[in-house]
Amino acid sequence: MPQLKAAFEKAVAESKSLPAKPDNATLLKIYSLYKQATVGDVEGDRPGFTDFVGRAKYDAWAGLKGTSANEAMQQYIDLIEDLK
C-alpha cells in the first residue's frame, strides 16, 4: 500500500509535466481518477446545465462510483504512464 501511494504521488507530479497537453476527455479521466483516489465517491448535487465544465467533471467522477481508492490510484498511474 505505501508503494502504491508513493507511485500515485509520483504520477501526480508527472502529470503536471506531460510532453503534450491531453485532450479534454483524457483530462476529465485524469481529474475523475484523482478525485476518486483521494476523496472517494462523488457527493453533492450535480451542477446546473449552465455550468458545462462543472457538470462534465461531476459526470466523469460519478462514473467511477464504487471504484476503490487503490484501484483508482492504479488506473491513474497507468494512464499517466501511457501519456508520457
Secondary structure, DSSP 8 states (H G I E B T S, - for coil): -HHHHHHHHHHHHHHTT-SS---HHHHHHHHHHHHHHHT-S--S----TT-HHHHHHHHHHHTTTT--HHHHHHHHHHHHHHH-
